[in-house]
Amino acid sequence: MAVVQMMCARIGMVTGAGLACALMKKFPRWVVILFSVALLIANTINIGSDLSGMADAGQMLTGLSSHYFVIAFAVLITIAIIRFRYHQIADVLKWLCLVIFAYAVTAFLVVTDWKSLLHDTFVPSWPHSHDAWSTLVAILGTTISPYLFFWQASQEVEEEKAQGERTLKQRQGATAKELALRKMDVGIGTFASNLVMFFIIVVTAVTLHKHGITKIETSKQAAEALRPLAGDFAYLLYTVGIIGVGFLAIPVLAGSAAYALAETFSWHQGIDKHFQGARGFFTVIIFSASIGVLLNFLNVNPIKALYWTAIINGLLAPFLLIGILLVSSDKKIMRKQMPSKLSFILMVLVTLLMFGAAIGMFVF
């Protein structure tokens, strides 16, 4: 994950533009449009699921109907993205990252056999069924996810704009120090992200799955099932974590799709702009949030929706990784600032792994 994100960051820093712009230098526009539309669909369904989880958590904490919270959270997040500038949103997201460590605290409250757990973590078994292969694709699609590719590259551009580099020419190229700092930043961020994902899986495995609770349709059911098994404090941490993760994820999901489409169709774009200066960009964000709310009122199963969007991302990602590899190895596009051979080899291995998991899902 770190290698992939750093390669996307390098593209943004060196080219001075987002990932969609870079891809259009190697592929026909219709291919990039296809990627962007697929990203929008997957992200919008994901937003609907996240809003559902946040609304359920709000209902559990207050007793008010979840429908009120769905609308309130969607409106609040959308207004914040439109009104606040990039550096303000970035600062909020950085602090919100602390909330997700609630899952780590929950894990330490519920796990008793760490020796067995660590053994199974580092000595995993080979998938033996279609469901197991599908779950592997979903996990890879959640971790090495297309929306993060577009978001990472675009945020490098936003960072440079915030530093006063307003034109493309000013943003092109990156110093060795800038790349080194970004590599450290991406490494720490991806490590923390995967650590939190590990704790979420652990909490689910040692509580719900261990007690035969495998048919969960909403985050509310998951939290309520956790309560008698792990206690009120773990239940509260889990619930608060759902809200925090939603506030963290939805701006990234909506923003990444907006960046991809805006770059593909040459719209004015950027969180640093006002609504009148980037109508198409912000319209995509409003559209995603609105459809996300609608999905909740249509009673779409949020857990199944998350699962299938993760699979879609897992199937889409390796094709995008090929595009990223081609862009990163192009001396002209990358202004002779290509990634190291080790990074390139690791990226190829990740791509092959994701293709292998996808093939396994269809074969077994």
Backbone torsions as a table, in degrees:
resi	resn	phi	psi	omega
1	MET	NA	-41.6	-179.0
2	ALA	-63.7	-41.3	-179.6
3	VAL	-63.8	-43.9	-179.7
4	VAL	-63.1	-48.9	-177.7
5	GLN	-65.2	-36.0	179.3
6	MET	-69.1	-35.3	178.8
7	MET	-66.2	-39.0	176.4
8	CYS	-66.6	-39.8	177.7
9	ALA	-62.4	-42.3	179.6
10	ARG	-61.0	-41.0	178.9
11	ILE	-60.1	-46.7	179.5
12	GLY	-64.0	-42.6	-177.2
13	MET	-69.4	-40.0	-174.8
14	VAL	-81.8	-42.3	-177.6
15	THR	-82.4	-22.8	-178.5
16	GLY	77.5	11.1	-179.2
17	ALA	-140.3	172.0	-177.7
18	GLY	-76.6	177.2	-175.8
19	LEU	-66.3	-39.2	-179.1
20	ALA	-61.0	-40.7	178.1
21	CYS	-61.4	-41.9	179.9
22	ALA	-66.5	-41.5	-179.4
23	LEU	-64.0	-34.3	-179.3
24	MET	-69.1	-13.0	175.4
25	LYS	-82.2	-12.0	-179.2
26	LYS	-117.5	-20.0	-175.2
27	PHE	-130.5	157.4	174.1
28	PRO	-61.6	152.7	-178.1
29	ARG	-57.7	-36.3	-176.2
30	TRP	-64.2	-29.7	177.6
31	VAL	-68.0	-43.9	180.0
32	VAL	-68.2	-36.6	175.9
33	ILE	-60.7	-42.6	179.1
34	LEU	-60.3	-46.2	177.4
35	PHE	-60.7	-43.6	-176.0
36	SER	-66.9	-42.0	179.1
37	VAL	-67.0	-42.3	177.3
38	ALA	-60.5	-40.2	177.8
39	LEU	-63.1	-43.9	179.7
40	LEU	-60.8	-45.0	-179.0
41	ILE	-62.6	-49.8	-178.8
42	ALA	-62.6	-43.5	-178.7
43	ASN	-66.2	-38.7	-179.3
44	THR	-65.1	-42.8	176.6
45	ILE	-63.4	-39.6	178.0
46	ASN	-62.8	-41.1	177.9
47	ILE	-61.6	-43.6	178.0
48	GLY	-58.7	-41.4	179.2
49	SER	-67.1	-41.2	178.6
50	ASP	-65.2	-41.4	177.1
51	LEU	-62.5	-38.8	178.0
52	SER	-61.9	-44.7	179.0
53	GLY	-63.3	-43.1	178.9
54	MET	-63.6	-41.5	-178.5
55	ALA	-66.4	-40.9	176.6
56	ASP	-62.1	-41.7	178.8
57	ALA	-63.9	-41.1	177.1
58	GLY	-61.6	-40.3	178.6
59	GLN	-65.3	-40.7	-179.6
60	MET	-65.7	-33.9	-177.9
61	LEU	-81.5	-28.0	-173.6
62	THR	-118.4	-23.7	-176.1
63	GLY	88.4	-6.8	178.2
64	LEU	-77.3	156.9	-178.6
65	SER	-59.8	138.9	-179.7
66	SER	-64.8	-25.0	-179.4
67	HIS	-62.1	-36.0	177.4
68	TYR	-63.8	-41.8	-176.6
69	PHE	-70.5	-35.1	177.7
70	VAL	-56.8	-49.8	-179.1
71	ILE	-66.6	-44.6	-176.4
72	ALA	-62.9	-46.9	-179.6
73	PHE	-64.6	-41.5	-179.8
74	ALA	-63.3	-45.5	-179.7
75	VAL	-65.3	-44.7	-178.3
76	LEU	-60.8	-47.4	-178.1
77	ILE	-67.0	-42.1	-179.2
78	THR	-63.8	-45.3	179.3
79	ILE	-62.6	-40.9	-179.4
80	ALA	-62.3	-42.4	-180.0
81	ILE	-64.1	-39.4	-177.4
82	ILE	-74.8	-40.7	-172.8
83	ARG	-83.7	-39.8	-175.2
84	PHE	-83.1	151.0	177.5
85	ARG	-84.9	169.3	-172.6
86	TYR	-55.4	-50.6	-174.9
87	HIS	-63.9	-30.6	177.8
88	GLN	-68.8	-44.9	179.0
89	ILE	-65.5	-41.6	179.9
90	ALA	-60.5	-41.7	179.3
91	ASP	-63.5	-41.6	179.1
92	VAL	-64.5	-44.9	-179.0
93	LEU	-62.6	-37.2	179.0
94	LYS	-62.4	-42.7	179.1
95	TRP	-71.9	-32.9	178.4
96	LEU	-65.2	-24.6	178.5
97	CYS	-57.8	-28.8	-179.8
98	LEU	-64.3	-30.1	-177.4
99	VAL	-62.6	-36.0	-174.4
100	ILE	-68.0	-14.8	176.5
101	PHE	-74.1	-1.8	171.1
102	ALA	-59.3	-32.1	179.1
103	TYR	-68.1	-33.4	177.8
104	ALA	-66.9	-43.2	177.5
105	VAL	-61.8	-42.3	178.9
106	THR	-59.7	-41.3	-179.3
107	ALA	-60.5	-43.7	-179.8
108	PHE	-69.0	-19.9	176.8
109	LEU	-79.7	-27.6	-171.8
110	VAL	-109.4	-21.2	-177.0
111	VAL	-84.2	132.9	178.0
112	THR	-116.6	-29.4	-177.1
113	ASP	-110.6	77.3	-177.4
114	TRP	-69.9	-30.4	-178.7
115	LYS	-61.9	-48.7	179.2
116	SER	-65.5	-40.3	-178.1
117	LEU	-63.1	-44.2	-179.0
118	LEU	-68.5	-34.3	177.1
119	HIS	-62.3	-47.2	-179.4
120	ASP	-68.6	-24.8	178.3
121	THR	-71.0	-46.2	-174.1
122	PHE	-95.0	-8.4	174.7
123	VAL	-126.4	69.9	-174.8
124	PRO	-73.4	159.1	177.5
125	SER	-94.0	157.1	179.7
126	TRP	-76.1	137.4	178.4
127	PRO	-59.4	135.9	-175.5
128	HIS	-118.3	3.5	-177.5
129	SER	-146.3	167.2	177.6
130	HIS	-60.4	-42.6	-179.7
131	ASP	-62.0	-39.5	-179.7
132	ALA	-66.0	-42.1	177.2
133	TRP	-65.5	-40.5	178.3
134	SER	-62.2	-40.5	178.8
135	THR	-65.3	-38.0	177.5
136	LEU	-62.6	-43.4	177.1
137	VAL	-61.1	-41.8	-179.8
138	ALA	-64.4	-40.9	179.0
139	ILE	-64.9	-44.0	177.7
140	LEU	-64.2	-38.6	179.4
141	GLY	-69.0	-25.5	176.9
142	THR	-81.6	-32.6	-176.9
143	THR	-85.2	-55.1	179.3
144	ILE	-101.2	76.2	-167.8
145	SER	-102.7	136.5	-177.5
146	PRO	-53.0	-37.2	-177.1
147	TYR	-64.3	-29.3	178.3
148	LEU	-70.9	-30.6	178.0
149	PHE	-61.0	-50.6	-177.5
150	PHE	-68.1	-40.9	-178.9
151	TRP	-62.9	-45.8	-176.9
152	GLN	-59.6	-49.0	-179.0
153	ALA	-63.4	-42.6	-177.8
154	SER	-67.8	-34.9	179.8
155	GLN	-71.3	-26.6	173.0
156	GLU	-63.8	-39.7	177.3
157	VAL	-64.5	-43.9	179.3
158	GLU	-62.6	-38.8	177.6
159	GLU	-60.3	-42.9	-179.2
160	GLU	-69.6	-36.5	175.4
161	LYS	-62.7	-41.1	-179.5
162	ALA	-64.2	-23.4	178.6
163	GLN	-90.0	5.5	176.1
164	GLY	97.9	2.4	179.5
165	GLU	-88.6	85.2	-170.5
166	ARG	-84.6	-26.0	-177.6
167	THR	-99.5	159.1	179.8
168	LEU	-61.1	-42.5	-178.9
169	LYS	-61.4	-39.5	178.8
170	GLN	-65.1	-32.3	-175.1
171	ARG	-84.7	-17.8	-174.7
172	GLN	-69.8	136.8	179.5
173	GLY	91.3	154.6	179.1
174	ALA	-148.0	143.7	178.8
175	THR	-79.2	161.6	177.9
176	ALA	-60.5	-36.3	-180.0
177	LYS	-66.9	-42.5	179.3
178	GLU	-62.4	-42.3	179.4
179	LEU	-67.1	-38.9	179.2
180	ALA	-64.9	-43.0	178.8
181	LEU	-64.5	-40.0	179.3
182	ARG	-67.8	-36.6	178.1
183	LYS	-61.5	-41.3	177.9
184	MET	-66.6	-42.3	-179.8
185	ASP	-61.9	-46.8	-180.0
186	VAL	-65.8	-40.3	-179.8
187	GLY	-61.4	-45.8	179.6
188	ILE	-65.7	-43.7	-178.5
189	GLY	-63.5	-44.9	-178.9
190	THR	-70.3	-34.8	175.9
191	PHE	-62.3	-46.0	179.4
192	ALA	-63.3	-40.4	179.9
193	SER	-61.2	-47.1	-179.3
194	ASN	-70.4	-30.6	176.7
195	LEU	-65.0	-43.5	178.6
196	VAL	-65.3	-41.6	177.5
197	MET	-59.8	-39.4	177.6
198	PHE	-59.2	-45.2	-178.7
199	PHE	-67.7	-34.9	176.5
200	ILE	-63.1	-44.8	178.4
201	ILE	-63.1	-41.6	-179.7
202	VAL	-61.3	-48.7	-179.0
203	VAL	-58.9	-43.8	-179.9
204	THR	-64.8	-43.0	-175.8
205	ALA	-67.0	-44.4	-173.3
206	VAL	-85.1	-8.2	177.4
207	THR	-112.3	-73.2	-174.3
208	LEU	-65.6	-56.8	-175.6
209	HIS	-64.2	-39.3	-179.9
210	LYS	-60.9	-30.1	-179.2
211	HIS	-99.6	15.4	174.2
212	GLY	77.8	14.1	179.5
213	ILE	-93.2	94.6	-175.1
214	THR	-119.8	-6.6	-178.8
215	LYS	-106.0	71.7	-179.5
216	ILE	-99.1	128.7	-178.1
217	GLU	-109.7	-17.7	178.8
218	THR	-141.5	160.0	176.4
219	SER	-65.8	-28.0	177.2
220	LYS	-62.9	-44.4	177.6
221	GLN	-61.8	-40.1	179.7
222	ALA	-62.7	-45.9	-179.2
223	ALA	-65.4	-43.0	-179.0
224	GLU	-68.7	-33.2	176.5
225	ALA	-71.3	-31.1	179.4
226	LEU	-70.6	-32.8	-172.2
227	ARG	-56.5	-53.3	-179.4
228	PRO	-69.8	-18.6	-177.8
229	LEU	-90.2	-32.0	-173.2
230	ALA	-120.3	-12.4	178.3
231	GLY	102.1	166.7	-175.0
232	ASP	-67.0	-35.5	-176.9
233	PHE	-68.5	-42.9	177.4
234	ALA	-63.0	-38.8	177.7
235	TYR	-61.0	-44.5	-179.4
236	LEU	-65.7	-43.9	179.1
237	LEU	-61.3	-43.6	-179.9
238	TYR	-61.2	-42.9	-178.1
239	THR	-66.8	-45.7	177.7
240	VAL	-63.0	-38.2	178.7
241	GLY	-60.4	-37.8	179.2
242	ILE	-60.6	-45.2	-179.9
243	ILE	-65.0	-44.9	-179.6
244	GLY	-62.0	-42.8	179.1
245	VAL	-64.5	-38.2	177.9
246	GLY	-61.7	-45.9	178.2
247	PHE	-63.7	-29.6	179.7
248	LEU	-79.0	-40.5	-171.3
249	ALA	-82.6	-40.6	-171.3
250	ILE	-62.2	-44.8	176.8
251	PRO	-59.7	-35.9	179.6
252	VAL	-70.0	-43.5	179.7
253	LEU	-62.5	-50.6	-179.2
254	ALA	-66.9	-41.4	-178.0
255	GLY	-66.5	-40.5	-177.9
256	SER	-64.8	-41.1	177.3
257	ALA	-65.4	-39.3	179.2
258	ALA	-64.9	-42.4	177.5
259	TYR	-62.5	-45.6	-177.6
260	ALA	-60.7	-47.4	-178.8
261	LEU	-68.9	-41.0	-179.3
262	ALA	-63.7	-42.4	178.6
263	GLU	-67.6	-37.8	-178.7
264	THR	-64.9	-40.6	-176.5
265	PHE	-101.5	10.6	176.5
266	SER	59.8	40.8	175.0
267	TRP	-85.5	156.9	168.4
268	HIS	-65.7	136.1	-174.9
269	GLN	-149.9	161.8	177.3
270	GLY	133.4	136.2	178.5
271	ILE	-65.6	-22.3	-179.3
272	ASP	-75.7	-8.9	-178.2
273	LYS	-90.8	161.4	173.2
274	HIS	-85.7	162.3	-174.6
275	PHE	-56.0	-44.0	-177.7
276	GLN	-63.8	-25.5	-178.0
277	GLY	-89.7	-6.8	-179.2
278	ALA	-152.5	57.9	-174.5
279	ARG	-60.2	-45.6	-178.5
280	GLY	-61.3	-43.3	179.8
281	PHE	-59.3	-51.2	-177.8
282	PHE	-74.0	-25.8	176.7
283	THR	-64.2	-37.7	177.0
284	VAL	-61.6	-41.1	179.4
285	ILE	-65.1	-44.4	178.2
286	ILE	-63.5	-42.3	179.0
287	PHE	-59.9	-47.0	-178.9
288	SER	-60.7	-45.2	180.0
289	ALA	-65.9	-39.7	-178.7
290	SER	-65.3	-45.0	178.4
291	ILE	-66.4	-35.7	176.2
292	GLY	-59.5	-42.3	176.4
293	VAL	-64.6	-44.6	-179.5
294	LEU	-58.9	-40.8	179.6
295	LEU	-59.9	-34.1	178.2
296	ASN	-68.6	-40.9	179.9
297	PHE	-73.5	-19.3	175.0
298	LEU	-87.0	1.7	177.3
299	ASN	59.8	37.8	173.3
300	VAL	-68.5	131.9	-178.6
301	ASN	-63.5	110.8	-173.1
302	PRO	-68.3	-33.5	-178.9
303	ILE	-69.2	-45.1	176.9
304	LYS	-64.4	-37.7	179.1
305	ALA	-62.8	-43.7	177.9
306	LEU	-62.4	-41.6	-178.6
307	TYR	-62.6	-46.6	-176.5
308	TRP	-74.5	-31.6	174.8
309	THR	-68.7	-33.4	176.1
310	ALA	-64.8	-39.8	177.1
311	ILE	-65.7	-43.2	177.2
312	ILE	-57.7	-44.8	178.5
313	ASN	-63.6	-38.3	179.3
314	GLY	-65.9	-30.4	177.6
315	LEU	-82.9	-32.4	-178.9
316	LEU	-78.2	-36.5	-172.2
317	ALA	-56.1	-47.0	-177.3
318	PRO	-61.1	-32.0	176.9
319	PHE	-68.0	-39.2	176.4
320	LEU	-67.4	-35.5	179.0
321	LEU	-62.4	-36.5	175.5
322	ILE	-60.8	-43.4	177.7
323	GLY	-61.7	-41.9	179.5
324	ILE	-65.2	-39.6	177.3
325	LEU	-62.0	-43.3	-179.6
326	LEU	-65.8	-40.8	178.0
327	VAL	-66.0	-45.5	-175.8
328	SER	-66.0	-25.7	-178.7
329	SER	-93.4	0.0	179.9
330	ASP	-86.5	112.5	-176.1
331	LYS	-62.6	-35.5	-178.2
332	LYS	-69.1	-48.4	-179.5
333	ILE	-63.9	-42.7	-174.8
334	MET	-89.2	6.7	175.5
335	ARG	51.8	40.1	179.7
336	LYS	61.1	23.9	176.4
337	GLN	-115.7	55.7	-179.2
338	MET	-75.1	161.5	177.0
339	PRO	-68.9	166.1	179.5
340	SER	-68.2	162.2	178.3
341	LYS	-61.1	-37.3	179.0
342	LEU	-62.5	-44.9	178.7
343	SER	-62.0	-41.2	-179.4
344	PHE	-64.6	-43.6	179.2
345	ILE	-63.3	-44.4	178.6
346	LEU	-62.3	-38.6	178.0
347	MET	-64.1	-40.9	177.4
348	VAL	-62.5	-42.3	179.2
349	LEU	-63.3	-41.5	177.5
350	VAL	-61.6	-43.9	179.6
351	THR	-61.0	-45.2	179.0
352	LEU	-64.5	-39.0	177.7
353	LEU	-60.6	-43.5	-178.4
354	MET	-70.3	-37.9	174.6
355	PHE	-65.0	-39.7	179.0
356	GLY	-62.7	-43.0	178.5
357	ALA	-64.3	-39.9	179.2
358	ALA	-64.6	-42.5	177.9
359	ILE	-64.3	-42.6	178.4
360	GLY	-59.0	-36.7	179.7
361	MET	-64.3	-37.1	-178.0
362	PHE	-86.1	-24.7	-176.0
363	VAL	-87.6	-42.3	-173.6
364	PHE	-94.0	NA	NA
